[in-house]
Amino acid sequence: METLEDSQNRTATGQTSRTDKPSRAAKTHQDYWKPRLKHRRYRDRDGKVVEIPEWQVRMFHIGREAWFNLDTANQTAAAVKARDIYLSLVSAGWPATLDKFKPSAPTKAKYCTLGEFLADVEKRSHLRPITVRRYAVTLRKIMADLGEVDAGLKGKARRAKYDYVNGGHAAWRAKVDGQSLSLLTPDALSGWRNAFVAKAGADPVARKSAERSAASFLRCSRALFSPDVLAILKVALPPNPFAGVKIKDPGPQRYRSDVKLDWILSRAESELRQNHAQQYLALVLCLWGGLRRKEADTLTWAQIDLVEGQIHIRRTEHFEPKTEESQRTIDLAPGVRDVLRAFQAADQSEFVLDGGAANPAATYGYYRADSTWRRLHAWLKGKGVTQRKAIHALRKESGSLVATAFGIEAARQHLGHRDISTTSAHYVEKKRRIEAKLPTGDKEKAREAGSVEGEK
């Protein structure tokens, strides 16, 4: 196949043309080869110009030249391989170099692209579509970094991947999905993690946050490569890249409350209950019921028993629980029953919160009462709740209150967690003072000793 480069004037890689700036690095150094790497192009059967995503380099040695596909879209890795090819040519000659770096097609492994992999996972695996979509976001982030998809982009061009309206995101995603899965190796993943954390610098807070983010990206992406998923896929896969990767546990991110609960409740009574009733109702469900936003968003009046004072979180035609343990019965205080009873009397809807139709098939964060949630989030931020997920902080406050009054196991059941360690590590902060006190006799002795010292 003749490429567009082959049909133009040839300049042998390793020699400087009149328009190229000479490299100060020696040919034995990888930096010499970076500016000499090429993305070759060819015309397909329809005459369309297609660019090969992997880097290639043209070598010239003792009167002979050849192109080498470097099998990676990572420029640094490609430069290292180009240097190795050059060293092999000098030391071993053409036959040995071609045999090592340009094997015949039948023996050369070819793996699927990221897009082909994700499509096959969605089609064949047991994972829910919304789960595949969320994990795909993390894997695309890693692949984009490894493939240096955003390298050299600045300003508007770099922000284009966030443009969901004019096609910027779709173009970026297509470029990432076109990357070969051969980019994913244990060494590449470990290197990505280290580079991601290093960007945080020396600030301990920023570094710990980066460690948690990197671990989360790797764990979510690894779930797409679980043995039960890989066993049923039909695309050409490399060896499991996560098999040799140890994901460092950054430790739990313990809940630190910044919610002035009494004050916020008094403000909610005066500012929300009459004029913004839906926001007030959503606050009640998340704070006193400990509901997740999705649980509250799709909650129906049929799930609330005001006689017994209970909310029943269960699978419905509108809602799929996060886990089986998420299905639970929540006991309500008398004051909360009265609030819900008043809203029920004035409501003719199937759902507790006003909003649009339910969409259980959505593969993104869809909420019926989206406007209510947005306004409540802004109201909480205005009342000093600094956490990024301000509404989720209400659920954590609910768990903390239950744990203080009834213990950590009661809080786990209240919140619907599978593992009590999740409740303890991420959702509960103590609400009652726990202080060491001297026995009465020791306090008297200490007081007497102080008096004697004073007399002296």
C-alpha positions as CSV (number, residue, x, y, z in Angstrom):
1,M,0.0,0.0,0.0
2,E,1.5,3.3,-1.1
3,T,0.9,6.1,1.3
4,L,0.7,9.8,0.5
5,E,4.2,10.2,2.0
6,D,5.6,7.6,-0.4
7,S,4.2,9.5,-3.4
8,Q,5.9,12.8,-2.3
9,N,9.6,13.7,-2.1
10,R,11.4,11.4,0.3
11,T,13.6,12.7,3.1
12,A,15.2,9.8,5.0
13,T,14.5,9.8,8.7
14,G,17.7,10.5,10.6
15,Q,18.8,13.2,8.2
16,T,17.7,16.9,8.4
17,S,15.9,18.6,5.6
18,R,16.4,22.3,4.7
19,T,13.1,23.2,6.4
20,D,13.6,21.1,9.6
21,K,15.4,22.4,12.6
22,P,18.4,20.3,13.5
23,S,18.1,18.3,16.7
24,R,20.8,18.8,19.3
25,A,20.3,15.3,20.7
26,A,22.3,12.4,19.4
27,K,20.7,9.6,17.3
28,T,21.2,7.3,20.2
29,H,18.8,9.5,22.4
30,Q,15.1,9.2,22.2
31,D,14.6,13.0,21.9
32,Y,16.4,13.0,18.5
33,W,13.5,10.9,17.1
34,K,10.5,12.7,18.5
35,P,10.4,15.4,15.7
36,R,11.0,12.7,13.1
37,L,7.9,10.6,13.9
38,K,5.1,10.7,11.4
39,H,1.4,10.0,11.3
40,R,1.2,8.4,7.8
41,R,-1.9,8.8,5.7
42,Y,-3.4,6.8,2.8
43,R,-6.5,7.0,0.6
44,D,-9.1,4.4,1.0
45,R,-11.2,2.8,-1.8
46,D,-13.5,5.9,-1.7
47,G,-10.6,8.3,-2.1
48,K,-10.9,9.5,1.5
49,V,-7.7,10.4,3.3
50,V,-7.3,8.3,6.4
51,E,-4.6,9.0,9.0
52,I,-3.0,6.0,10.8
53,P,-3.2,6.7,14.6
54,E,0.0,4.9,15.5
55,W,3.4,6.7,15.0
56,Q,5.7,5.6,12.2
57,V,9.3,6.4,11.4
58,R,11.4,6.1,8.2
59,M,14.9,4.7,8.6
60,F,17.8,5.2,6.2
61,H,20.9,3.0,6.5
62,I,23.7,2.0,4.1
63,G,21.7,2.9,1.0
64,R,18.4,1.3,2.1
65,E,15.3,2.8,3.6
66,A,12.1,1.5,5.2
67,W,9.1,2.6,7.2
68,F,8.5,1.1,10.6
69,N,5.2,1.1,12.4
70,L,5.9,1.8,16.0
71,D,2.6,0.3,17.2
72,T,1.8,3.1,19.7
73,A,0.1,6.5,19.6
74,N,2.2,7.6,22.6
75,Q,5.0,9.8,21.2
76,T,7.5,9.2,24.0
77,A,7.1,5.4,23.7
78,A,7.4,5.7,19.9
79,A,10.6,7.7,20.1
80,V,12.1,5.1,22.4
81,K,11.3,2.4,19.9
82,A,12.6,4.4,17.0
83,R,15.9,4.8,18.8
84,D,16.0,1.0,19.5
85,I,15.4,0.3,15.8
86,Y,18.3,2.7,14.8
87,L,20.6,1.0,17.3
88,S,19.7,-2.4,15.9
89,L,20.3,-1.3,12.3
90,V,23.8,-0.1,13.3
91,S,24.7,-3.1,15.3
92,A,22.9,-6.0,13.6
93,G,22.0,-4.8,10.1
94,W,18.8,-4.9,8.1
95,P,17.8,-8.6,8.2
96,A,17.9,-8.9,11.9
97,T,16.2,-5.5,12.5
98,L,13.4,-6.3,10.1
99,D,12.9,-9.7,11.6
100,K,12.7,-8.1,15.1
101,F,10.8,-4.9,14.5
102,K,8.9,-5.6,11.3
103,P,7.6,-9.2,11.5
104,S,5.4,-10.7,8.9
105,A,1.7,-9.9,9.2
106,P,0.6,-13.4,10.3
107,T,2.8,-13.4,13.4
108,K,2.0,-9.8,14.4
109,A,-0.7,-9.5,17.0
110,K,-3.6,-7.2,16.2
111,Y,-5.9,-6.1,18.9
112,C,-9.3,-4.3,18.8
113,T,-9.8,-0.6,19.3
114,L,-11.2,0.9,22.5
115,G,-14.5,1.6,20.7
116,E,-14.8,-2.0,19.5
117,F,-14.0,-3.3,23.0
118,L,-16.7,-1.1,24.7
119,A,-19.3,-2.0,22.1
120,D,-18.7,-5.7,22.7
121,V,-18.8,-5.3,26.5
122,E,-22.2,-3.5,26.2
123,K,-23.5,-6.1,23.9
124,R,-22.4,-9.3,25.6
125,S,-21.7,-8.6,29.3
126,H,-24.0,-8.8,32.3
127,L,-23.2,-5.2,33.2
128,R,-26.1,-2.7,33.1
129,P,-25.8,-0.1,30.3
130,I,-25.5,2.8,32.8
131,T,-22.6,0.9,34.5
132,V,-20.8,0.4,31.2
133,R,-21.2,4.0,30.4
134,R,-19.8,5.2,33.7
135,Y,-16.9,2.8,33.6
136,A,-16.2,3.8,29.9
137,V,-15.7,7.4,31.0
138,T,-12.8,6.4,33.3
139,L,-11.3,4.1,30.7
140,R,-11.4,6.8,28.0
141,K,-9.7,9.2,30.4
142,I,-6.8,6.7,30.8
143,M,-6.6,5.9,27.1
144,A,-6.7,9.5,26.1
145,D,-3.7,10.2,28.4
146,L,-1.8,7.2,27.2
147,G,-2.4,8.0,23.6
148,E,-1.6,11.7,24.2
149,V,-4.9,12.6,22.4
150,D,-4.8,16.1,23.9
151,A,-1.1,16.7,23.4
152,G,-0.2,20.1,21.9
153,L,-3.8,21.4,22.2
154,K,-4.4,24.7,23.9
155,G,-7.2,27.0,24.8
156,K,-10.4,26.5,22.8
157,A,-9.0,23.4,21.0
158,R,-8.3,21.7,24.3
159,R,-11.7,22.6,25.7
160,A,-13.5,21.3,22.6
161,K,-13.9,17.8,24.1
162,Y,-16.5,19.4,26.5
163,D,-18.6,20.7,23.7
164,Y,-21.6,18.4,23.5
165,V,-23.6,20.7,21.3
166,N,-21.4,21.4,18.3
167,G,-19.7,18.0,18.0
168,G,-16.5,18.7,19.8
169,H,-17.0,16.0,22.3
170,A,-18.1,13.5,19.6
171,A,-14.9,14.2,17.6
172,W,-12.7,13.8,20.7
173,R,-14.5,10.6,21.7
174,A,-14.1,9.1,18.2
175,K,-10.4,9.8,18.3
176,V,-10.1,8.1,21.7
177,D,-12.2,5.2,20.7
178,G,-9.9,4.7,17.7
179,Q,-6.9,4.0,19.9
180,S,-5.7,0.4,19.9
181,L,-6.1,-1.6,23.1
182,S,-2.4,-2.5,22.8
183,L,-1.8,0.8,24.6
184,L,-3.0,-0.8,27.8
185,T,-0.2,-2.7,29.5
186,P,0.6,-3.1,33.2
187,D,3.6,-0.8,32.9
188,A,1.6,1.8,31.1
189,L,-1.1,1.8,33.7
190,S,1.3,2.0,36.6
191,G,3.1,4.9,34.8
192,W,-0.2,6.6,34.2
193,R,-1.1,6.4,37.8
194,N,2.2,7.9,38.9
195,A,2.1,10.7,36.4
196,F,-1.5,11.6,37.4
197,V,-0.6,11.9,41.1
198,A,2.6,13.8,40.3
199,K,0.6,16.6,38.7
200,A,-0.8,17.4,42.1
201,G,2.6,18.5,43.3
202,A,3.7,18.5,46.9
203,D,0.5,19.8,48.5
204,P,-0.5,16.9,50.8
205,V,-4.2,17.7,50.4
206,A,-4.1,17.9,46.6
207,R,-1.9,14.8,46.4
208,K,-4.2,12.7,48.5
209,S,-7.1,13.8,46.4
210,A,-5.2,12.8,43.2
211,E,-4.3,9.4,44.8
212,R,-8.0,8.8,45.4
213,S,-9.0,9.9,41.9
214,A,-6.4,7.7,40.3
215,A,-7.4,4.7,42.3
216,S,-11.1,5.2,41.4
217,F,-10.3,5.5,37.7
218,L,-8.3,2.3,37.8
219,R,-10.8,0.3,39.8
220,C,-13.7,1.3,37.6
221,S,-11.8,0.6,34.4
222,R,-10.6,-2.7,35.8
223,A,-14.2,-3.8,36.3
224,L,-14.6,-3.9,32.5
225,F,-11.8,-6.4,32.3
226,S,-13.1,-8.8,35.0
227,P,-12.7,-12.5,34.1
228,D,-16.4,-13.1,33.7
229,V,-16.7,-10.2,31.2
230,L,-13.6,-11.1,29.2
231,A,-14.6,-14.7,28.9
232,I,-17.6,-13.9,26.7
233,L,-16.2,-11.2,24.5
234,K,-15.5,-11.9,20.8
235,V,-13.1,-9.1,19.9
236,A,-9.3,-9.5,19.7
237,L,-8.0,-8.7,23.2
238,P,-4.5,-8.3,24.5
239,P,-3.6,-10.0,27.8
240,N,-5.5,-8.5,30.7
241,P,-3.6,-5.3,31.3
242,F,-4.9,-5.0,34.9
243,A,-3.7,-8.5,35.9
244,G,-0.3,-7.2,37.0
245,V,-1.4,-3.8,38.3
246,K,-1.6,-3.2,42.1
247,I,-4.0,-0.4,42.8
248,K,-2.8,1.4,45.9
249,D,-5.4,2.0,48.5
250,P,-5.3,5.7,49.4
251,G,-7.3,5.1,52.6
252,P,-10.9,6.1,53.4
253,Q,-12.1,9.6,52.8
254,R,-13.8,10.1,56.1
255,Y,-16.8,12.3,56.4
256,R,-16.2,15.7,58.0
257,S,-19.4,17.5,58.6
258,D,-19.7,21.2,57.8
259,V,-23.5,21.2,58.1
260,K,-24.8,23.5,60.8
261,L,-27.9,21.3,61.1
262,D,-30.0,23.3,63.6
263,W,-29.5,26.5,61.7
264,I,-30.1,25.0,58.3
265,L,-33.3,23.4,59.5
266,S,-34.6,26.7,60.9
267,R,-33.7,28.4,57.6
268,A,-35.5,25.7,55.7
269,E,-38.6,26.2,57.7
270,S,-38.7,29.9,57.1
271,E,-37.3,30.0,53.5
272,L,-38.4,26.8,51.8
273,R,-41.5,25.3,53.4
274,Q,-44.0,27.8,52.2
275,N,-42.4,29.4,49.1
276,H,-40.3,26.4,47.8
277,A,-42.2,23.4,49.1
278,Q,-40.6,20.8,46.7
279,Q,-37.1,21.8,47.8
280,Y,-38.2,21.4,51.4
281,L,-39.8,18.0,50.8
282,A,-36.6,16.8,49.0
283,L,-34.5,18.0,52.0
284,V,-36.8,16.1,54.4
285,L,-36.5,12.8,52.4
286,C,-32.7,13.0,52.2
287,L,-32.0,14.2,55.7
288,W,-34.5,12.4,57.9
289,G,-35.0,9.4,55.6
290,G,-31.3,9.1,54.5
291,L,-32.4,8.5,50.9
292,R,-30.1,8.7,48.0
293,R,-31.1,11.3,45.4
294,K,-32.3,8.6,42.9
295,E,-34.3,6.9,45.6
296,A,-36.1,10.1,46.6
297,D,-36.5,11.1,42.9
298,T,-38.5,8.0,42.0
299,L,-40.2,7.4,45.4
300,T,-44.0,6.8,45.1
301,W,-46.6,7.4,47.7
302,A,-47.4,3.7,47.6
303,Q,-43.9,3.1,49.2
304,I,-44.8,5.3,52.2
305,D,-46.8,3.8,55.1
306,L,-47.9,6.8,57.3
307,V,-49.7,4.6,59.7
308,E,-46.6,2.7,60.7
309,G,-44.4,5.6,59.9
310,Q,-42.1,3.9,57.4
311,I,-40.6,4.3,53.9
312,H,-40.1,1.1,51.9
313,I,-37.2,1.3,49.4
314,R,-37.7,-1.5,46.9
315,R,-37.4,-2.3,43.3
316,T,-40.3,-0.8,41.2
317,E,-41.1,-0.4,37.6
318,H,-39.5,3.1,37.9
319,F,-36.4,2.3,40.0
320,E,-33.6,-0.3,40.2
321,P,-31.8,-0.3,43.6
322,K,-28.1,0.2,43.7
323,T,-27.6,-3.2,45.5
324,E,-29.9,-5.7,47.1
325,E,-29.0,-4.3,50.5
326,S,-30.3,-0.9,49.3
327,Q,-33.8,-2.4,49.6
328,R,-34.8,-1.6,53.1
329,T,-37.4,-0.2,55.5
330,I,-36.8,3.3,57.0
331,D,-38.5,4.3,60.2
332,L,-39.8,7.9,60.4
333,A,-40.0,10.2,63.4
334,P,-43.5,11.6,64.2
335,G,-42.6,15.0,62.9
336,V,-41.5,13.7,59.6
337,R,-44.8,11.7,59.3
338,D,-46.7,14.9,59.8
339,V,-44.8,16.7,57.0
340,L,-45.3,13.9,54.6
341,R,-49.0,13.6,55.5
342,A,-49.5,17.3,54.7
343,F,-47.8,16.9,51.3
344,Q,-49.8,13.7,50.4
345,A,-53.1,15.4,51.1
346,A,-52.3,18.1,48.6
347,D,-50.7,15.8,45.9
348,Q,-52.5,13.9,43.2
349,S,-49.4,12.4,41.6
350,E,-48.1,8.9,41.9
351,F,-44.7,10.3,42.9
352,V,-43.8,12.1,46.1
353,L,-41.7,14.7,44.3
354,D,-43.1,16.7,41.3
355,G,-41.3,16.2,38.0
356,G,-41.3,14.5,34.6
357,A,-41.8,10.9,33.6
358,A,-39.5,8.3,35.1
359,N,-36.8,6.9,32.8
360,P,-35.3,3.7,34.3
361,A,-33.5,2.9,31.0
362,A,-31.5,6.1,31.0
363,T,-27.7,5.5,30.7
364,Y,-26.9,8.9,32.3
365,G,-27.8,10.7,35.5
366,Y,-31.4,11.4,34.7
367,Y,-33.7,12.8,37.4
368,R,-37.4,13.4,37.2
369,A,-37.2,16.4,39.6
370,D,-34.0,17.8,38.2
371,S,-34.9,21.5,38.7
372,T,-35.8,20.8,42.3
373,W,-32.5,19.1,42.9
374,R,-30.5,21.9,41.2
375,R,-32.2,24.6,43.3
376,L,-31.8,22.7,46.5
377,H,-28.1,22.2,45.8
378,A,-27.7,25.9,45.2
379,W,-29.6,26.7,48.4
380,L,-27.4,24.4,50.5
381,K,-24.3,25.9,49.0
382,G,-25.6,29.3,50.0
383,K,-26.0,28.1,53.6
384,G,-22.4,27.1,53.9
385,V,-22.4,23.4,52.9
386,T,-19.0,23.2,51.2
387,Q,-19.0,19.6,50.0
388,R,-19.1,19.1,46.2
389,K,-22.2,16.9,46.5
390,A,-24.2,19.1,48.9
391,I,-27.4,17.0,48.7
392,H,-25.4,13.8,49.5
393,A,-24.2,15.5,52.6
394,L,-27.8,15.4,54.0
395,R,-27.7,11.6,53.7
396,K,-24.4,11.5,55.5
397,E,-25.8,13.7,58.3
398,S,-28.8,11.3,58.5
399,G,-26.4,8.3,59.0
400,S,-24.4,10.2,61.6
401,L,-27.5,11.0,63.6
402,V,-28.7,7.4,63.6
403,A,-25.2,6.1,64.5
404,T,-24.9,8.4,67.4
405,A,-28.3,7.4,68.8
406,F,-28.5,3.7,67.9
407,G,-25.0,2.5,66.8
408,I,-23.1,1.9,63.5
409,E,-25.1,-1.2,62.5
410,A,-28.3,0.7,62.8
411,A,-26.8,3.4,60.6
412,R,-25.7,0.8,58.0
413,Q,-29.3,-0.6,57.8
414,H,-30.7,2.9,57.7
415,L,-28.5,3.9,54.7
416,G,-28.7,0.5,52.9
417,H,-25.0,-0.3,52.7
418,R,-23.7,-3.7,51.9
419,D,-20.7,-3.4,54.2
420,I,-20.5,-1.7,57.6
421,S,-17.0,-0.5,56.7
422,T,-18.5,1.8,54.1
423,T,-20.8,3.3,56.6
424,S,-18.0,3.8,59.1
425,A,-15.3,5.1,56.7
426,H,-17.3,7.4,54.5
427,Y,-20.7,8.3,56.0
428,V,-20.6,8.8,59.7
429,E,-19.2,11.5,61.9
430,K,-19.7,11.4,65.7
431,K,-22.2,13.9,67.0
432,R,-21.7,13.4,70.7
433,R,-18.6,14.5,72.8
434,I,-16.5,11.6,74.0
435,E,-14.0,12.8,76.5
436,A,-11.7,11.1,79.1
437,K,-12.7,12.2,82.7
438,L,-10.7,11.8,85.9
439,P,-12.4,9.9,88.7
440,T,-13.7,12.2,91.5
441,G,-11.0,11.1,94.0
442,D,-8.2,11.9,91.5
443,K,-9.7,15.3,90.9
444,E,-9.7,16.1,94.6
445,K,-6.0,15.0,95.0
446,A,-5.1,17.1,91.9
447,R,-6.8,20.1,93.5
448,E,-5.1,19.6,96.8
449,A,-1.7,19.2,95.1
450,G,-2.2,22.5,93.3
451,S,-3.0,24.2,96.6
452,V,0.2,23.0,98.3
453,E,2.3,24.1,95.3
454,G,0.6,27.5,95.5
455,E,1.5,27.9,99.2
456,K,5.1,27.1,98.5
